[in-house]
Amino acid sequence: MTLTASELQHTADGVPFLRTADGAFAALDGYPFPPNHIDFEGLRLHFVDAGPRDGPVALLMHGMPTWSFLNRHIIHALTARGWRCIAPDHIGFGRSDKVTDPAWYSIARHTRACRTLIETLDLSGITLFAQDWGGPTGLAQAAEMGERFHRLVIMNTWLPHDGYVYSPAIRNWADSWKPGGLYDTAVPERMSLGTIMMLALGHLPMSAVADLLATGRAPELSPQALAVKRGYDAPHLGLDPGALAGPRRFPLSIPIDRPDDPTARDGARHFAALKGWTRPIHFIWGGQDRVFTPDWGRAWAGLYPQATFDLLPDAGHFPQETHGTQIADLVLGHVGAGAPLADLEGGTP
């Protein structure tokens, strides 16, 4: 594949950014969606807009180190049933522009970008699908403009709040991105984001890490796994390492032992606001996740008398990648139990 990597560009305010060549996204497995963009602070924010415009609206949020590619299986399953699926890429990820200044990134700014998308598209009756950092950025919208949301689907995520206990796995993840940590030193010279996803999804054993660090070589992958890896490598293909500033900032933004951090304060405020949520709420949890454990998911679901909790016993931290169609079927089943099928297929329930 021939790519023309973008030169460093600047917004009107002087913010430096890179833009991935369109060819990087050609013929990705299961991702045929044409690009759509809105402007956010002089940058292009990309989003998938698939399915009929008059269908029930699903807003599918991603986290780190993923992009809207993660939600492709859910999108296919929902659009086949008449839903409209909106799946944005955070700035720094996917087909969105990549600001190269790490100081530009904050969870509050990602949250504002998501709000801008919702307001620009004038979305309403939204079913939110939130996982990983898609939780804090997406659930903030439901907390602050709940009138636009009808249903919440929460998968392997959290909102920072007083009393939340960070697991050893999430502490190790955050530490590994600090100066001198495993990923800080290995990415991108020895590991790409696609390689990290191969480790997370079990396509590569953790025992391969030592050889990766020493040589940059990994065991051979199956054709199916290679196709998935290509999807997660695509957004930064051909770009200078500075384009990885966004992914690098997410782990460092986890407010572990920092209760006065703005991300911790905002998360606590949104967590408290959503305790009053009375509309449908569904927790769907990967049972093998050591970052956000099933015990935490069940405890969170227990705050809501109307909540459902579905455990995917063999899924990990990224259930959309491995169980996307099953997630869509579970949600459609819950929706169908609460609304006539005609409402489900013909408009916002």
N, C-alpha and C positions, 0 to 999 in steps of 0.2 A: 504494500500500500504506500502511495506517495502522499506525504503530508506537507503542507506549508504551514509551519508553526508561526503563530502571530508574533510580531514585534511588540515590545513593551509599549502599551498605550496608557493614556491618562484621561481621567474624566475632566470635565470643565473645572472642577475644584482641585485638580492636580493629583488625584488618587491614582497610583500606578496599578495597571492590571494587564493580564494576558487573556487571550481568547483562543480556545481550542479550535483547530481546523475542523470543518464539517466532516472531512473524510475519516476522522477518527471514529465516527459514530455510524459508518456505513455497514449495513448488514449485520448488526448485532443480533445475537440469538434471542428471538422473542420480543424484540424491541423495534417495531416498524413505525413508531409514532413520529409524525412530522413535528418540527420544532415550533414553539410559540414563545414569545418574549414580551415582557413588560419592562419599563424603565424603573430602576430603583437607584436613586442617588447617582444618576448618570451611568449606571451599569446595566447590562442586560441580564435579567433574571429569567431563566428558562422554565417552562412548565409544559407537561403533557396535558392536552385537552382532548380526551377520547370519549366516544359515545354520543348519543343524541343530546342536544342542548336542552330538551325539555324533560330529560330523565331525572331520577333522584340523584343528588350530587354526593359524590365521595371525594373527600380531600385526603390525599395519601402523603404523609410526611415521612422523610427519611432522616437518618442520623449519620454517624461516622463509622467506617470510611466509605459510605455508600452514596447513591444518588437515586433518581427516580427509576432507574433500571431495576432496583431491588423490588419494586412494586409491580413489575410487569405481569406476573401471573395473576395477581388480584385484579388488575385492570382488565385483562382479557376475560376473566370469569364474570366480572360485574358488567362490562359493556355488552357481553353476550346476553345479559338479562335486561338490557335497556337502561343501564345507569350511565350517567356522565361522570367520568373520572378526571380529576384535576390532581396532578402530581408534580409539585415544583422541585427544582434543584436549588438548594441553598447557594448563595454567592460563594464561590470557591470550589464548587462541586458540579459534577455533571456537565451540562451544556451551558451553565451560567458562567459569567465572567469570573476570573480568578484574580482577586486583589492580591498583590505580592507583599504588602506591608502587614505583618502580623498584628500590629497595634490597631488596625482598622476593625478587626473582627471582635464582636462581642455577642453574647446570647441575646441581649436586648436588641441589637441591630438585626440579627437574623429574625427575631420576632416581629420587628417593625416591617421587615421585608415581606413576611408572610401576611401580615395584616394588609399591606399595600396590595398584594395580589388578590386577596378576598374582596377588598373594596373596589378595586379596579374592575374585576369580573362581576361584581355585585352578586356574590354567591349567597344563597340562603337555603334553608332546609338541609344543612350539611350533615353528612355522616363523616366524622373524623376518624381516620386510621392513624394512630400515633405509636411510634416505636423509637427507642434510643433517644437521641436529641430531638426527634420529632415529637416527643412527649412535652418537654418544656416549651418548645417553640409553638407547637400546635395547641396544646391545652391552654396556653395563655390566651389564645383567641376565644376559646369557649368560655373562659373565665371573664374576659373583658367585653365580649360582644356576643353573649349567649343567645341573643335573639336570632342569630344567623345559624345556630346549630340545633339539630334535632336529635342526634345520637352520637355517642362516643364509643370507639373501639380502641382499647388500650392494650398494647402488646409490649412486654419486656422493656419497660421504661420506668421513670420515676418523676416526681417533682420534689426538689429539695424542700425540706421543712424540718422544724425542730423535732428531734427524736428519731429522724431517719438514720439508720445504721448502714454505713457503706461497707459492702462486702470486701473481703481480701482481694477478690478478683478485680474489682473496680479500682481499688487502691493500687494494685500492681499495674493495671492498664495506665492509669494516670502517671505513675512514677516512671513508666517506661518511655514516656514522651518528654520527660524533663531533661535538661542538659546532661549528656552522658548516658542516658537510659538506652535500653535496647533499640527501640524504634527510632529514637532521636538520632542515633549514630548509623543505623542501618538503612533508613529511608532517605532518598531513593536509591542510593548506590548499590545496596545489596538486596533490598526488598522493595517491591512496588505495593501500592494499595491492593492490587489484585492478588498479590502473593499473601498479604495479610488476610484477605478474605478466604483464600484457599486453606490457610491454617485454621481460621475460625469455623469454616464449614466442614472441616475434617477431610478435605481432599488431599491435604499434605499433613503428615504427622509432625508433631512438635519436635520429634527427634531430628527432623531435617533442618532445624534452625541453625545448629552449629555449623553445618556444611554451607548453608546459605550465607552465614556471616563470614566464613572463611573464603568462600570462592564465588558466591553469588549464584551458585547452581542449585537447582532443586530437583527432586525425583520427577520422572515423567508423569504427566497427568493424562487422564482419559480424554478423548475428544470432547465429551460433554463438559468435563471440568474446565478444559481449556477455553471453551466457548464462554463459560461463566467468568473465568479470569479475564478474558479479553473485555468483557463488558465493564468490569470494575477498573481495568487499566485505562480504558478509552478516554476518560475526561482529561487526563494529564499527559496523554501521548504526544510526544514531540515538544513539550513545553520545558522551559527552564525550571529547575527545582524550586525557584521562588513561587511558582504557581501552587505549591503544596502548603502555603501559609494557612489556608482555611482549615484543611484537615488537621494540621498540627495544632491549631488553637483549640479545637474542640476538647481533646483530652485534658488540656491544661486549664480549661474553663470549668471543670467539675469542681464545685466549691467544697471540697473535702476539708474539714476542720477550719472552714472560713465562714462562720455564720454571718459575718457582716459584709460578705461579698455581694455585690448587686444581684448576681445570679441566684444566690441563696435567698436573698430577701424577696426577689420577684417570685421565685418558686414557692416560697412559703405563703406569699399573698395569694397566689393562684390556687394553691392546694386548699387554703382556707375557704376561698370563694367557691370552689367546686364541691365542697362538702354539702352545699345546698342544692346540688344538681338533682333534679327529680325526674328528668326524662330518661329514656333508655340508655344504659351503659353496659358494655360488654368487655370483659377481660379475657383475652386469649393469650395463653402463655406457653412459651417454649420451656419444656420441663428440664432440659439439660443446661440451661443458662446458669452459670455461676456468678455472673455480674448482677443481674436482677433475678433473684431466685423465685421459684414458685411460692415459697412461704410469704415473700413480700407481696407478690401478686394477689394471693388469697387474702392477706390482711387488708390490702387496699380495697379489694372488692367488697370486703366485709363492712365497709363504711356505708354501703348503699343497699337498702333493702330490695331495690328493684334490679340489682346487678346480676348478670350471669358470669360464670367463670368456666372457661373451657381450657383444659390442660392438653397440650400436644406433647406427649411423654418423650418422644424421640427428637423433638425440635430443640435447637439451641437458641442463641441470642438473636438470630435473624430468621424468624419463622416465615417471613414473607418469601424468602428465597427457596426454602425447602418445602413449605406447606401452603403456598399462596392460594391455590385453588381450594384447599380445605378451609382456609380462613374465610374466603368469600362464601363458601357454602354454609359455614356456621353462621355468618352474619345474615345471609339471606334467610336461613331458617329462623333466626330470631326475629327478623323483620316480618317474615310471613306469619309468625305466630301472633304478631300484634297488629297486623293490618291486612285487609283483603289483598289478594294477589293482583287484582286490577289496579289498586293503588300503588303497589310495588313496581309494576311494570309501566304504569302510565304517568307517573308523576311523583312528586315528593310525598312520602307517607306522612 
